[in-house]
Amino acid sequence: MIVVMAPRATPEEIAAVREKLEKFGFEMHLSQGVERTILGAVGGKRPPETAALEVMAGVEKVVRILQPFKLVSKEFKSEPTVIKVRNLEIGNSRVVVGAGPCVVENRDQLLEVARRVQAAGANLLRGGAFKPRTSPYSFQGLGEEGLKLLAEAREETGLGIVTEVMEPGQVELVAEYTDILQLGARNMQNFNLLKALGAVRKPVLLKRGLSGTIQEWLMAAEYILSGGNYEVILCERGIRTFETATRNTLDLSAVPVAKQLSHLPVMVDPSHGTGDWKLVAPMSKAAVAAGADGILIEVHPRPEEALSDGPQSLTPGRFDNLMDELRSVAAAVGRQI
């Protein structure tokens, strides 16, 4: 349940309500908006009567959350969450763009891409240091050396970094270097990793699983928020269906659905969603039109030589053209790039 405090509720009144709920065994989560404070009460074996809480000083109303995801729901927090990453805000009127190679291959490759995407207007640099691959014989990334190269690219370009963490034991190391910790599609229901990410105080980009329903996706986010980390960005990256014309089926309907159910910002990865560079531009524009708060695009200076996902990577020149097109689409729906 959530307890909405009146605009003028005092700290003492808020503390009294919190103490009462904790006596019933609830775990408390505090959301402080511009005008109101909301107490989210999760768990509890003996929920108090709503009327008993509503008569307490400073309480405006009590709402029982019916969705299985509590902290993620709009019932808990009605206004959209805006996540700050360096000098960037994700979840407001600006559509952010993250771009870069699927995997960090070497210093020259990464810096070349970082300079080009920054010049074109990207806000974030994506690149894998640890790379999960279907085949054990494929390139798995440079590990910590890749993280150091990403940090160097950030210093030169000012771009925030998005990179993947694959297991709980890597969280501390990756968090040391990156600005946003990415949890990949294959790990959406890696519950130990979700709990570990709930304990850090850095934004998490949570990709939807290959066969994950929207509810399962939001429940994965709930794991992170319930651990105390409220900075979660949802990312639709395509799901597995019977269709074989594309690598995955990019479910753009998930964007408005997730934004109706949750206060969290939503990004889209059209590169993994389609697996074909020729489809990345139209699906990027469609994602912005559908209400996405950001997009992630793979860019490589020489896709034919890429060690991972070359067929879905744009060249820097094609990325330049796409950014110009995205600005027009964003303006048409009242937003900006």
Residue pairs with C-beta under 8 A, 6 or more apart in sequence:
1 40
1 41
1 47
1 50
1 62
1 63
1 64
1 65
2 38
2 39
2 40
2 41
2 62
2 63
2 65
2 75
2 76
3 17
3 21
3 38
3 39
3 41
3 53
3 59
3 61
3 62
4 36
4 38
4 59
4 60
4 61
4 62
4 63
5 13
5 14
5 17
5 36
5 37
5 38
5 39
5 58
5 59
5 60
6 36
6 58
6 59
6 60
7 35
7 36
7 60
8 58
9 37
9 57
9 58
9 59
9 60
10 58
13 56
13 57
13 58
13 59
14 37
14 39
14 58
16 56
16 57
16 58
17 39
17 53
17 56
17 58
17 59
18 28
18 30
18 39
20 48
20 53
20 56
21 28
21 39
21 41
21 44
21 48
21 53
22 28
24 41
24 44
24 45
24 46
24 47
24 48
25 43
25 44
25 45
25 46
26 41
26 42
26 43
26 44
27 41
27 42
27 43
27 44
27 226
28 39
28 40
28 41
28 42
29 39
29 40
29 41
29 42
29 71
29 76
29 225
29 226
30 37
30 38
30 39
30 40
31 37
31 38
31 39
31 40
31 76
31 77
32 38
33 77
33 79
34 79
36 60
38 76
38 77
40 70
40 71
40 76
42 70
42 71
42 226
50 62
50 64
53 59
53 62
54 61
54 62
63 75
65 73
65 75
65 76
66 75
67 73
67 75
67 261
68 215
68 219
68 222
69 215
69 218
69 219
69 221
69 222
69 261
69 262
70 76
70 222
71 77
71 222
71 225
71 226
71 230
72 218
72 219
72 221
72 222
72 225
72 232
72 261
72 262
72 263
72 264
73 261
73 262
73 263
74 260
74 261
74 262
74 263
76 263
77 263
78 263
79 263
80 91
80 92
80 259
80 263
80 265
81 91
81 230
81 231
81 263
81 264
81 265
82 89
82 90
82 91
82 92
82 265
83 89
83 90
83 91
83 203
83 231
83 233
83 265
84 90
85 124
85 160
85 179
85 180
85 203
86 158
86 160
86 179
87 158
88 96
88 123
88 124
88 160
90 96
90 203
90 233
90 265
90 267
90 293
90 294
91 233
91 264
91 265
91 293
92 293
93 334
93 335
93 336
94 335
94 336
94 337
95 288
95 292
95 293
95 294
95 295
95 326
95 330
95 335
95 336
95 337
96 123
96 124
96 267
96 293
96 294
96 295
97 121
97 122
97 123
97 124
97 294
97 295
97 297
97 323
97 326
97 337
98 122
98 123
98 124
98 125
98 126
98 162
98 267
98 294
98 295
98 296
98 297
99 113
99 117
99 120
99 122
99 124
99 125
99 126
99 296
99 297
99 298
99 299
99 319
100 110
100 113
100 114
100 117
100 122
100 125
100 126
100 127
100 298
100 299
101 109
101 110
101 113
101 126
101 127
101 128
101 298
101 299
101 300
101 306
101 308
101 313
102 127
102 128
102 131
102 271
102 298
102 300
102 306
102 308
102 309
102 312
102 313
103 127
103 128
103 129
103 131
103 139
103 141
103 146
103 307
103 308
103 309
104 110
104 127
104 128
104 129
104 141
104 142
104 146
104 149
104 150
105 139
105 142
105 306
105 307
106 149
107 149
107 152
109 300
109 301
110 127
110 149
110 150
110 153
111 149
111 152
111 153
111 156
112 301
113 125
113 127
113 299
113 300
113 301
113 316
114 125
114 153
114 156
114 157
114 159
115 156
115 157
116 299
116 301
116 316
116 319
116 320
117 125
117 159
117 299
117 316
117 319
118 125
118 157
118 158
118 159
120 316
120 319
120 320
120 323
121 323
121 327
121 337
122 159
122 319
122 323
123 159
123 160
123 294
124 159
124 160
124 161
124 162
124 179
124 180
124 294
124 296
125 150
125 153
125 154
125 157
125 159
125 160
125 161
125 162
126 162
126 163
126 182
126 296
126 297
126 298
127 146
127 150
127 153
127 161
127 162
127 163
128 141
128 146
128 163
128 164
128 308
129 141
129 142
129 143
129 144
129 145
129 146
129 147
129 149
129 150
129 163
129 164
129 174
130 140
130 141
130 143
130 146
130 163
130 164
130 165
130 166
130 170
130 174
131 139
131 140
131 141
131 164
131 308
132 164
132 166
132 184
132 186
132 187
133 139
133 140
133 308
138 307
138 308
139 307
139 308
142 149
144 173
146 163
147 163
147 173
147 174
147 176
147 177
147 178
148 177
150 161
150 163
150 177
150 178
151 161
151 177
153 159
153 161
154 160
154 161
154 179
160 179
160 180
161 177
161 178
161 179
161 180
162 178
162 179
162 180
162 182
162 205
162 296
163 174
163 177
163 178
163 180
163 181
163 182
164 174
164 181
164 182
164 183
164 184
165 171
165 174
165 175
165 181
165 182
165 183
165 193
165 197
166 184
166 187
166 193
167 190
167 193
168 192
168 193
168 195
168 196
171 181
171 193
171 196
171 197
171 199
171 200
174 181
175 181
175 200
175 202
178 202
179 202
179 203
180 202
180 203
180 204
180 205
180 233
181 197
181 200
181 202
181 203
181 204
181 205
182 204
182 205
182 207
182 235
183 190
183 193
183 194
183 197
183 204
183 205
183 206
183 207
184 207
185 207
185 208
185 209
185 210
185 212
185 237
185 272
186 209
186 210
187 193
188 206
188 207
188 208
188 209
188 212
188 216
188 217
188 220
189 209
189 212
189 216
189 220
191 223
194 220
194 223
194 224
194 227
195 223
195 227
197 204
197 224
197 227
197 229
198 223
198 224
198 225
198 226
198 227
198 228
198 229
199 227
199 228
199 229
200 229
201 229
201 231
202 229
202 231
203 231
203 232
203 233
204 224
204 229
204 231
204 232
204 233
205 233
205 235
205 267
206 217
206 220
206 221
206 224
206 232
206 233
206 234
206 235
207 235
207 237
207 269
208 214
208 217
208 234
208 235
208 236
208 237
208 239
208 251
208 254
209 216
209 217
209 220
209 239
210 239
210 240
210 248
211 239
211 240
212 220
212 239
214 254
214 257
214 258
214 261
217 234
217 254
217 258
218 234
218 258
218 261
218 262
221 232
221 234
221 262
221 264
224 232
225 232
232 264
233 264
233 265
233 266
233 267
233 293
233 294
234 258
234 262
234 264
234 265
234 266
234 267
235 266
235 267
235 268
235 269
235 296
236 250
236 251
236 252
236 254
236 255
236 258
236 266
236 267
236 268
236 269
236 273
236 292
237 248
237 250
237 268
237 269
237 272
237 273
237 296
238 246
238 247
238 248
238 249
238 250
238 251
238 269
238 272
238 273
238 274
239 248
239 249
239 251
240 248
240 249
241 248
241 249
243 249
246 273
246 274
246 275
246 276
246 279
247 272
247 273
247 274
247 275
247 276
247 312
248 272
248 273
248 274
248 275
249 273
250 268
250 270
250 273
250 274
250 283
252 268
252 283
252 286
252 287
252 290
253 290
254 266
255 266
255 268
255 287
255 290
255 291
255 292
256 290
256 291
258 264
258 266
259 266
259 291
265 293
265 294
266 291
266 292
266 293
267 292
267 293
267 294
267 295
267 296
268 283
268 284
268 287
268 290
268 292
268 294
268 295
268 296
269 295
269 296
269 297
270 279
270 280
270 283
270 284
270 287
270 295
270 296
270 297
271 277
271 280
271 296
271 297
271 298
271 309
271 312
271 313
271 314
272 298
272 309
272 312
273 283
274 280
274 283
274 312
275 309
275 311
275 312
276 311
276 312
277 303
277 311
277 312
277 313
277 314
277 318
280 297
280 298
280 312
280 314
280 322
281 314
281 318
281 321
281 322
281 325
284 295
284 297
284 322
284 326
285 325
285 326
285 329
287 295
288 295
288 326
288 329
288 330
288 333
288 335
289 329
289 332
289 333
291 333
295 326
297 314
297 319
297 322
298 309
298 312
298 313
298 314
299 313
299 314
299 315
299 316
299 319
300 306
300 310
300 313
300 314
300 315
301 315
301 316
302 315
303 310
303 311
303 313
303 314
303 315
304 310
306 313
314 322
323 337
326 337
327 336
327 337
330 336
330 337
